[in-house]
Amino acid sequence: MAISALQSLELIERLHAYDGVEPPKTEEQRMEWVGTSLGIAGVPLLVGEGALEEIIETPKVTSIPGTKPWVMGVAAYKGGLLPVFSGDVLFRNRPYTGRVRDYSMVVRKPGMYFAITLSHVQRDLRLPLEERLMDHPIDPDFARYSLGGFRYRGEFLAILDIDKLVKDEELVNASATESFLPRGKNDEQ
């Protein structure tokens, strides 16, 4: 079947229109750091996506005698027991005397399951990975647990490395040593 001259012209026009269309420009893919902005003991921090299980309201706890001062106790949580640690005492070695810490982050790593109280919870963030600062000074109480950080809205947010935190011998062994017990008592009395 032969095509007419008008059909040939129309076909040439369509092919030219198709060839003349530029393909959509692809944007350069940039790597992003994704995580949550929160605070422990008043220090603004970032925790990477997947590093914490969830953020919950700080549950009521039952204290445990013979533990270190930062162990607030255990709470009934999702059918089990969840140890709850005071972020203020753990990092700053002093209790917080202001408003009750309403929220805690739950951390679940192999062999470790606990919650740490938070001073504030901001939001989830996506930050360009190339803007990560590895040499910025970090609060000395958090420096050994951090992996650099980012500038965000005029302040520096250090990245809290949960893996470094759970490997810390101080955190792993929550039973009180003689130096943590009141004078004249031990945990057998």
SEMIBA-569683 format. One line per field, with one value per residue: residue in one letter; chain; x, y, z of N, C-alpha, C, O in turn. Coordinates in Angstrom, 2 decimals. Layout:
type: [A,...]
mol: [A,...]
nX: [X,...]
nY: [Y,...]
nZ: [Z,...]
caX: [X,...]
caY: [Y,...]
caZ: [Z,...]
cX: [X,...]
cY: [Y,...]
cZ: [Z,...]
oX: [X,...]
oY: [Y,...]
oZ: [Z,...]
This chain:
type: [M,A,I,S,A,L,Q,S,L,E,L,I,E,R,L,H,A,Y,D,G,V,E,P,P,K,T,E,E,Q,R,M,E,W,V,G,T,S,L,G,I,A,G,V,P,L,L,V,G,E,G,A,L,E,E,I,I,E,T,P,K,V,T,S,I,P,G,T,K,P,W,V,M,G,V,A,A,Y,K,G,G,L,L,P,V,F,S,G,D,V,L,F,R,N,R,P,Y,T,G,R,V,R,D,Y,S,M,V,V,R,K,P,G,M,Y,F,A,I,T,L,S,H,V,Q,R,D,L,R,L,P,L,E,E,R,L,M,D,H,P,I,D,P,D,F,A,R,Y,S,L,G,G,F,R,Y,R,G,E,F,L,A,I,L,D,I,D,K,L,V,K,D,E,E,L,V,N,A,S,A,T,E,S,F,L,P,R,G,K,N,D,E,Q]
mol: [A,A,A,A,A,A,A,A,A,A,A,A,A,A,A,A,A,A,A,A,A,A,A,A,A,A,A,A,A,A,A,A,A,A,A,A,A,A,A,A,A,A,A,A,A,A,A,A,A,A,A,A,A,A,A,A,A,A,A,A,A,A,A,A,A,A,A,A,A,A,A,A,A,A,A,A,A,A,A,A,A,A,A,A,A,A,A,A,A,A,A,A,A,A,A,A,A,A,A,A,A,A,A,A,A,A,A,A,A,A,A,A,A,A,A,A,A,A,A,A,A,A,A,A,A,A,A,A,A,A,A,A,A,A,A,A,A,A,A,A,A,A,A,A,A,A,A,A,A,A,A,A,A,A,A,A,A,A,A,A,A,A,A,A,A,A,A,A,A,A,A,A,A,A,A,A,A,A,A,A,A,A,A,A,A,A,A,A,A]
nX: [0.84,0.68,1.70,0.31,1.47,0.84,0.52,3.11,4.46,3.30,4.20,6.98,6.99,6.12,8.19,10.33,9.45,9.54,12.27,13.26,12.67,14.10,15.51,14.36,16.16,18.41,18.69,21.57,22.43,22.55,24.19,22.62,22.47,20.42,18.31,17.33,16.67,17.41,17.63,19.87,20.34,20.22,21.85,22.01,21.56,22.12,20.68,21.27,19.23,17.54,19.20,18.00,15.26,12.67,10.91,9.52,6.97,8.28,8.25,6.61,8.71,10.17,12.33,15.64,17.47,20.99,22.13,23.83,23.90,22.68,20.82,17.51,15.52,13.36,10.85,7.55,7.00,5.65,4.98,7.25,10.29,11.83,14.82,15.42,17.34,18.75,19.47,20.67,22.12,23.74,25.39,26.11,26.61,25.01,21.80,18.84,17.03,14.81,11.79,10.03,11.46,9.92,10.11,11.70,14.31,14.26,16.55,17.71,19.96,22.14,22.27,21.77,19.22,17.40,16.20,16.80,16.45,15.26,16.01,14.82,12.87,13.16,12.85,12.71,15.45,17.01,20.12,22.69,25.30,27.86,28.20,28.87,30.67,33.70,35.65,34.77,34.49,33.15,30.76,32.35,31.33,30.03,31.75,33.30,31.43,30.62,30.30,31.31,29.35,26.68,26.03,23.13,20.60,22.07,23.23,25.45,25.04,25.86,26.56,25.28,26.74,25.31,26.28,28.90,28.18,26.80,28.87,30.34,31.93,31.06,28.33,27.43,27.73,25.67,25.47,26.06,29.23,31.54,32.30,30.06,28.13,26.37,28.24,29.37,27.63,26.86,25.88,24.82,23.59]
nY: [-1.17,2.05,5.28,8.52,11.70,13.73,12.29,11.33,13.71,14.47,12.38,12.82,15.28,14.51,12.75,14.57,16.27,14.48,13.83,16.33,16.87,17.33,15.06,14.68,16.50,15.04,15.30,15.95,13.44,13.70,12.76,12.15,12.71,11.17,11.52,12.01,14.95,15.76,16.19,15.59,15.92,18.65,19.17,19.72,17.22,14.79,11.80,9.02,7.67,4.70,4.09,4.39,2.83,3.83,6.82,7.52,8.34,9.08,6.35,5.29,4.31,1.62,1.69,0.31,-1.15,-0.90,-0.13,1.95,5.57,6.77,5.00,4.93,3.09,0.27,-0.21,-1.30,-2.35,-2.84,-5.52,-6.44,-5.79,-2.65,-1.09,2.14,4.96,7.91,10.54,12.92,12.38,10.28,11.44,14.04,13.70,14.67,15.19,16.33,19.17,20.55,20.74,17.65,15.06,14.42,12.68,9.78,8.00,4.88,2.32,-0.42,-2.79,-5.53,-7.44,-5.24,-3.24,-0.51,2.64,6.14,9.19,12.22,15.65,17.28,16.94,17.36,17.08,15.02,15.03,15.83,16.09,17.50,15.33,16.16,18.42,17.71,18.06,17.18,18.07,19.91,21.45,19.55,19.10,18.22,16.10,14.50,13.97,11.57,9.83,10.66,11.33,13.51,16.14,18.46,21.78,23.49,25.70,27.76,26.52,24.01,20.60,17.72,14.36,11.64,8.62,5.69,3.08,3.36,4.24,2.03,0.24,1.15,0.52,1.53,1.98,-0.58,-2.12,-1.76,-2.16,-1.04,-0.02,-0.15,2.54,3.96,3.45,4.44,5.64,3.25,1.28,-1.59,-3.39,-5.70,-5.27]
nZ: [0.00,-0.95,0.13,0.20,-1.07,0.71,3.08,3.35,3.79,6.21,7.83,7.76,9.07,11.65,12.42,12.44,14.48,16.61,16.67,17.22,19.85,22.93,25.25,28.64,31.10,33.30,36.75,38.70,40.85,44.32,47.26,50.36,53.87,56.20,58.93,62.42,64.22,67.47,71.08,73.77,77.16,76.82,74.63,71.21,68.81,66.17,64.99,63.07,60.41,61.10,63.22,65.65,67.29,67.86,68.91,71.98,74.44,77.59,79.65,82.75,85.37,87.25,89.87,90.18,92.60,93.37,90.97,88.54,88.79,86.52,85.61,85.43,85.84,85.14,82.66,81.87,78.68,75.59,76.17,77.43,79.30,79.56,79.96,81.26,80.77,82.16,80.16,80.89,83.28,82.42,80.40,81.36,84.03,86.04,87.47,85.76,86.64,85.88,83.98,83.53,81.58,78.71,76.52,75.12,73.43,71.88,71.72,69.94,69.65,68.76,71.62,73.22,74.57,75.22,76.60,76.26,77.92,76.43,75.82,73.99,70.98,67.60,64.50,61.51,59.28,56.14,54.89,52.85,52.07,51.42,52.92,55.44,58.45,59.77,61.47,63.30,66.52,69.22,71.83,74.82,76.42,74.64,72.60,72.25,71.30,68.83,65.27,63.62,62.12,61.21,60.03,60.78,60.34,61.64,63.88,65.20,64.71,66.18,65.16,66.72,67.31,67.59,67.61,68.65,71.17,72.34,72.57,74.63,77.66,80.12,79.74,79.07,81.40,83.84,86.53,89.83,90.95,93.72,94.01,93.25,95.11,98.14,100.95,103.32,102.60,100.66,97.68,98.69,101.07]
caX: [0.00,1.47,1.17,0.23,2.46,0.46,0.82,4.57,4.83,2.86,5.11,8.26,6.77,6.08,9.55,11.13,9.01,10.04,13.72,13.56,12.40,15.24,15.10,14.38,17.47,18.47,19.36,22.69,22.04,23.46,24.06,22.06,22.44,19.04,18.20,16.43,17.25,16.89,18.58,20.08,20.97,20.27,22.78,21.36,22.25,21.47,20.80,21.04,18.06,17.76,20.03,17.12,14.06,11.55,10.84,8.30,6.81,9.05,7.30,6.81,9.74,10.38,13.77,16.36,18.57,22.29,22.53,24.51,22.95,21.97,19.75,16.28,14.78,12.79,9.44,6.81,6.91,5.34,4.98,8.55,10.90,12.70,15.61,15.36,18.50,18.68,20.48,21.38,23.09,24.68,26.36,26.54,26.87,24.16,20.39,18.14,16.11,13.69,10.61,10.23,11.82,8.72,10.34,12.89,14.55,14.48,17.66,17.79,21.14,22.41,22.70,21.41,17.86,17.20,15.71,17.51,15.58,15.62,15.63,13.88,12.77,12.87,12.23,13.58,16.17,17.82,21.18,23.66,26.43,29.10,28.29,29.22,31.90,34.33,36.64,34.14,34.52,31.92,30.64,33.24,30.60,29.51,32.78,33.74,30.32,30.11,30.92,31.16,28.03,26.24,25.47,21.73,19.95,22.95,23.85,26.11,24.39,26.76,25.91,25.49,26.94,24.72,27.17,29.95,27.56,26.49,30.13,30.98,31.91,30.27,26.92,27.15,27.65,24.88,25.46,26.87,30.47,31.69,32.41,28.75,27.24,26.52,29.26,28.94,26.68,27.16,24.62,24.34,22.89]
caY: [0.00,3.26,6.43,9.70,12.75,14.44,11.40,11.33,15.00,14.41,11.45,13.53,16.29,13.81,12.28,15.74,16.73,13.51,14.00,17.67,16.98,16.93,14.24,15.44,16.58,14.33,16.07,15.26,12.83,14.03,11.89,12.84,12.08,11.20,11.15,12.75,15.98,15.65,16.68,14.84,16.78,20.01,19.26,19.33,16.10,14.08,10.35,8.53,6.85,3.30,3.92,4.26,2.07,4.77,7.81,7.25,9.11,8.43,5.56,5.21,3.31,1.05,1.80,-0.94,-0.89,-1.44,0.24,3.24,6.69,7.12,4.02,5.38,1.89,-0.46,0.10,-2.28,-1.77,-3.80,-6.88,-6.81,-4.79,-1.72,-0.25,3.55,5.68,9.37,11.11,13.99,11.80,9.47,12.27,15.22,13.28,15.41,15.08,17.51,19.60,21.29,20.00,16.22,14.69,13.77,11.71,8.94,7.25,3.46,1.78,-1.88,-3.31,-6.88,-7.48,-4.01,-2.74,0.48,3.96,7.28,10.37,13.29,17.00,17.78,16.23,18.35,16.57,14.28,15.93,15.36,17.08,17.09,14.64,16.91,19.50,17.12,18.60,16.18,18.67,20.95,21.07,18.93,19.10,17.18,14.96,13.70,13.86,10.20,9.09,11.35,11.14,14.77,16.73,19.39,23.07,23.57,26.90,28.53,25.79,22.77,19.40,16.56,13.08,10.66,7.28,4.74,1.92,3.71,4.34,0.71,-0.47,1.76,-0.36,2.18,1.75,-2.01,-2.63,-0.79,-2.43,-0.07,-0.45,0.41,4.00,4.56,3.15,5.35,5.22,2.35,0.29,-2.23,-3.84,-6.89,-4.86]
caZ: [0.00,-1.12,0.87,-0.66,-0.83,1.95,4.20,3.49,4.40,7.61,8.50,7.92,10.10,12.95,12.74,12.78,15.80,17.58,16.76,17.72,21.28,23.75,26.38,29.89,31.73,34.58,37.78,39.30,42.12,45.40,48.42,51.51,55.18,56.65,60.34,63.29,65.06,68.83,72.06,75.00,78.16,76.29,73.50,69.96,68.16,65.07,65.04,61.72,60.13,61.40,64.42,66.81,66.94,67.84,69.98,72.74,75.67,78.64,80.45,84.20,85.63,88.58,90.09,90.44,93.53,93.00,89.61,88.43,88.94,85.29,85.36,86.09,86.20,84.01,82.38,81.08,77.34,74.52,76.68,78.00,80.17,78.86,80.84,80.89,81.27,82.13,79.28,81.61,84.22,81.65,79.69,82.12,85.42,86.99,87.07,85.26,87.70,85.31,83.56,83.30,80.20,78.20,75.47,75.14,72.21,72.13,70.93,69.94,68.95,69.26,73.01,73.95,74.36,76.27,76.20,76.86,77.94,75.51,76.26,72.98,69.71,66.57,63.29,60.62,58.39,55.02,54.73,51.82,52.67,51.20,53.91,56.74,59.02,60.63,62.36,64.13,67.93,69.71,73.28,75.32,76.97,73.52,71.56,71.98,70.67,67.65,63.96,62.90,62.21,60.17,60.42,60.39,60.88,62.51,64.98,64.82,65.22,66.13,64.89,67.78,66.77,68.53,67.70,69.61,72.49,72.91,72.83,75.79,78.84,81.17,79.45,79.04,82.75,84.60,87.97,90.54,91.57,95.07,93.98,93.03,96.23,99.28,101.92,104.37,102.10,99.39,97.09,99.37,102.29]
cX: [0.89,0.85,1.23,1.31,2.14,0.76,2.33,5.04,4.47,3.78,6.47,8.14,6.78,7.48,10.45,10.75,9.55,11.55,14.11,13.32,13.62,14.75,15.16,15.77,17.42,19.25,20.50,22.25,23.05,23.15,23.55,22.23,21.02,19.00,17.25,17.22,16.58,17.93,18.66,20.85,21.15,21.20,22.06,22.21,21.46,21.70,20.40,19.81,18.40,18.59,19.17,15.85,12.84,11.72,9.49,8.16,7.56,8.08,7.60,7.79,9.68,11.88,14.35,17.51,19.87,22.72,23.20,23.48,22.15,20.88,18.52,15.47,14.34,11.32,8.82,6.57,6.74,5.49,6.30,9.04,11.89,13.49,15.57,16.52,18.25,19.82,21.31,22.46,24.14,25.77,26.92,26.91,26.13,22.72,19.84,17.09,14.90,12.49,10.96,10.55,10.69,8.98,11.66,13.06,14.86,15.55,17.65,18.95,21.39,22.98,22.33,20.01,17.57,16.60,16.55,16.57,16.16,15.20,14.70,13.93,12.38,12.11,13.21,14.20,16.86,18.84,22.17,24.92,27.74,29.26,28.64,30.58,32.48,35.29,36.07,34.21,33.14,31.93,31.46,32.53,30.09,30.57,33.16,32.66,29.86,30.94,30.74,29.77,27.76,25.86,24.04,21.10,20.80,23.55,24.46,25.39,25.35,25.95,26.28,25.59,26.48,25.62,28.31,29.39,27.33,27.74,30.84,30.82,31.05,28.78,26.55,26.95,26.95,24.85,26.45,28.12,30.55,31.71,31.06,27.80,27.43,27.52,28.65,27.96,27.26,25.86,24.11,23.56,21.48]
cY: [1.23,4.39,7.64,10.70,13.49,13.58,11.33,12.59,15.01,13.49,12.11,14.58,15.65,13.34,13.44,16.25,15.78,13.68,15.34,17.83,16.48,16.06,15.05,15.40,15.85,15.21,15.25,14.73,13.22,13.12,12.72,12.02,12.24,10.76,12.06,13.75,15.91,16.21,15.75,15.76,18.20,20.21,18.83,18.29,15.61,12.59,9.83,7.64,5.38,3.06,3.80,3.55,2.98,5.78,7.64,8.27,8.35,7.68,5.68,4.07,2.81,1.04,0.43,-0.61,-1.52,-1.16,1.60,4.36,7.02,6.12,4.46,4.18,1.15,-0.11,-1.08,-1.65,-2.88,-5.25,-7.34,-5.71,-3.96,-0.92,1.20,4.27,7.18,9.88,12.18,13.42,10.99,10.32,13.41,14.90,14.13,15.31,16.41,17.89,20.36,20.40,18.54,15.99,13.83,12.64,10.97,8.29,5.81,2.98,0.27,-2.27,-4.71,-6.83,-6.26,-3.55,-1.80,1.75,5.01,8.47,11.47,14.64,17.66,16.88,17.26,17.72,15.69,15.26,15.16,16.44,16.59,16.52,15.42,18.07,18.99,17.65,17.58,16.79,19.79,20.52,20.59,18.98,17.95,15.94,14.02,13.39,12.41,9.34,9.72,11.05,12.42,15.34,17.69,20.73,23.10,24.75,27.60,27.79,24.49,21.61,18.23,15.30,12.12,9.27,6.26,3.51,2.17,3.74,2.96,-0.13,0.06,0.85,0.21,1.91,0.27,-2.59,-1.61,-1.08,-1.51,-0.72,0.20,1.93,4.68,4.35,4.16,4.77,4.30,1.29,-0.38,-2.82,-5.14,-6.53,-4.46]
cZ: [0.00,-0.33,-0.03,-0.27,0.45,3.18,4.44,4.18,5.89,8.42,8.75,9.02,11.50,13.37,13.13,14.17,16.88,17.78,17.36,19.22,22.05,24.90,27.67,30.51,33.07,35.57,38.34,40.66,43.19,46.59,49.60,52.76,55.68,58.10,61.08,64.11,66.43,69.79,73.25,75.93,77.64,75.11,72.23,69.21,66.96,65.30,63.67,61.60,60.37,62.65,65.68,66.36,66.84,68.96,70.65,73.87,76.75,79.56,81.95,84.44,87.07,88.80,90.44,91.40,93.02,91.58,89.63,88.43,87.69,84.92,86.15,86.58,84.96,83.88,81.64,79.72,76.32,75.00,77.27,78.92,79.36,79.89,80.33,81.58,81.18,81.25,79.99,82.52,83.46,81.01,80.53,83.57,86.44,86.52,86.59,86.29,87.17,85.03,83.26,81.82,79.64,77.22,75.66,73.79,72.59,71.16,71.07,69.03,69.48,70.69,73.83,73.55,75.51,75.69,76.93,76.80,77.04,76.08,75.24,71.74,68.68,65.40,62.53,59.63,57.27,54.77,53.68,52.46,52.50,52.19,55.31,57.19,60.00,61.64,63.24,65.60,68.41,71.23,73.85,75.89,75.87,72.48,71.25,71.33,69.37,66.41,63.14,63.09,61.06,60.81,59.90,61.12,61.95,63.68,64.46,65.49,65.06,65.87,66.00,67.15,67.80,68.68,68.67,71.03,73.10,73.15,74.07,77.02,79.97,80.97,79.54,80.44,83.64,86.10,88.66,91.09,92.94,95.05,93.78,94.21,97.36,100.27,102.98,103.89,100.88,98.86,97.69,100.64,101.99]
oX: [1.74,-0.37,2.09,1.97,3.05,1.20,2.77,5.92,5.24,4.11,7.04,9.06,7.37,7.89,11.25,11.63,9.97,12.04,15.18,13.74,14.08,13.68,15.92,16.46,16.49,20.30,20.42,21.76,24.26,22.00,24.00,22.14,20.46,19.59,16.46,18.29,15.36,18.99,17.65,21.88,22.12,21.33,21.56,23.41,20.29,22.77,19.32,19.41,19.43,18.67,19.58,15.42,12.09,12.57,8.45,9.12,7.49,7.20,8.68,7.72,9.21,12.63,13.66,18.42,19.85,23.58,23.13,22.32,21.04,20.10,18.49,14.81,14.87,10.65,9.50,6.01,7.59,6.05,6.45,8.29,12.68,12.89,15.68,16.67,17.62,20.99,22.50,23.59,25.32,26.95,28.11,27.47,26.58,22.44,20.32,16.34,14.04,12.22,12.06,9.99,10.51,8.16,12.60,12.08,15.64,15.46,17.58,18.91,20.89,24.03,22.57,19.66,17.49,16.49,16.96,15.97,17.37,14.17,13.88,14.90,11.38,10.88,14.40,13.54,17.24,18.48,22.47,25.53,28.62,30.35,28.70,31.53,31.80,35.71,36.83,34.00,32.11,32.99,31.30,33.08,29.75,30.31,33.34,32.94,28.81,32.08,30.10,29.10,28.50,25.44,23.77,21.08,20.30,24.34,24.05,25.17,25.63,24.81,27.46,24.64,27.18,25.70,28.67,30.06,27.65,27.68,31.83,29.70,30.39,28.06,25.48,26.10,27.59,24.26,27.53,28.09,29.69,31.19,30.91,26.76,28.53,27.64,27.55,27.50,28.08,24.84,23.08,22.94,20.73]
oY: [1.40,4.45,7.76,10.55,13.85,14.10,11.29,12.55,15.49,13.80,11.97,14.75,16.20,13.51,13.31,16.62,16.24,13.68,15.47,18.84,15.36,16.30,16.01,14.38,16.04,15.77,14.03,15.48,13.09,12.77,13.84,10.79,13.33,9.74,12.79,13.45,15.99,16.65,15.19,16.32,18.88,21.34,17.71,18.48,15.96,12.17,10.15,6.96,4.89,1.92,3.17,3.66,2.92,5.63,7.62,8.96,7.12,8.29,6.11,3.01,3.50,0.46,-0.46,0.13,-2.53,-1.86,2.32,4.14,7.53,6.38,4.38,4.26,1.36,0.23,-1.77,-0.56,-3.76,-6.09,-8.52,-4.81,-4.49,-0.14,1.45,4.21,7.66,9.68,12.32,13.91,11.02,9.98,13.73,15.75,14.27,15.35,17.48,17.04,20.76,19.43,18.24,16.63,12.68,11.72,11.47,8.04,5.56,3.19,-0.27,-2.10,-5.05,-6.24,-6.25,-3.49,-2.24,1.91,4.80,8.75,11.62,14.75,18.50,16.17,17.96,17.81,15.62,16.20,14.00,17.58,15.40,17.18,15.35,18.64,19.78,17.69,17.16,16.11,20.53,19.34,21.16,18.90,16.81,14.84,12.87,12.62,12.07,8.24,9.35,10.60,12.40,15.06,17.75,20.79,22.78,24.80,27.97,28.38,23.95,21.63,17.80,15.18,11.81,8.81,5.99,2.95,1.28,3.32,2.76,-1.13,-0.52,0.47,-0.53,1.65,-0.08,-3.45,-0.68,-0.31,-1.23,-1.83,1.01,2.56,5.86,5.01,4.69,3.55,4.56,0.48,0.20,-2.75,-5.65,-7.41,-4.09]
oZ: [0.87,-0.15,-0.91,0.75,1.20,4.20,5.59,5.04,6.71,9.57,9.83,9.82,12.42,14.52,14.06,14.96,17.95,18.91,17.95,19.79,21.86,25.46,27.77,30.46,33.86,35.26,38.45,41.51,42.99,46.86,49.81,52.73,55.60,58.46,60.48,64.63,66.54,69.36,73.69,75.56,77.98,74.63,72.16,69.02,66.78,65.75,63.16,62.55,59.90,63.11,66.65,65.21,65.87,69.84,69.99,74.22,76.83,80.16,82.36,83.81,87.98,88.02,90.93,91.03,92.33,91.04,90.63,88.10,87.80,84.00,87.38,87.61,83.87,84.86,80.88,79.61,76.20,74.30,77.57,79.29,78.58,80.63,79.13,82.80,80.24,81.56,79.72,82.53,83.83,81.08,80.41,84.26,87.58,85.32,86.96,86.76,87.96,85.75,82.80,80.94,80.04,77.09,76.28,73.08,73.52,69.95,72.18,67.82,70.55,70.93,75.04,72.37,76.66,74.48,78.07,75.76,76.92,76.74,75.61,71.50,68.84,65.32,62.86,59.19,57.43,54.46,53.63,53.30,53.36,52.30,56.26,56.41,60.94,62.58,63.86,65.90,68.04,71.85,73.42,75.83,76.16,71.55,70.08,70.86,68.84,66.47,62.09,64.08,60.08,61.96,58.74,62.35,63.01,64.42,63.44,66.70,63.94,66.31,66.21,66.52,68.78,69.77,69.44,71.98,74.27,73.86,74.50,77.36,80.69,81.93,80.04,80.64,84.14,86.86,88.14,91.62,93.29,95.97,94.12,94.29,97.53,100.41,103.47,104.70,100.16,99.53,97.25,101.23,102.90]
